[in-house]
C-alpha cells in the first residue's frame, strides 16, 4: 500500500509556494504591466471619425490591443 500523496511535491498542501519559471515570468509581466500603466496616466485625445474622446493613454492602447486580438482571432478562425 502506498500513501495517498505519493509522487507529489512537499508543497502540494497549498501552504508553500513553488517558484516555477512560468510563475516567475507571469509575475514579471504583471509587474511590467503595472509600471506601464502608472507611467502612462496622461490623458490623450482620440478622434473617432466624428467624435473626440479623451482617455488615459494606457486605456487607449489597451483598447487598440483588444481590437487587434479580436481581429486576429477572427482571422485565424476563418483560415481553418
HUKA-V284295 format. One line per field, one symbol per residue. phi: phi as a letter, one per 30 degrees, with the letter a starting at -180 (. if undefined). Layout:
phi=???
This chain:
phi=.cddcdicddcddjdcccddedddddddddddddddddcbdddbcccchcbcbcadeddddddddddddddddddddddd
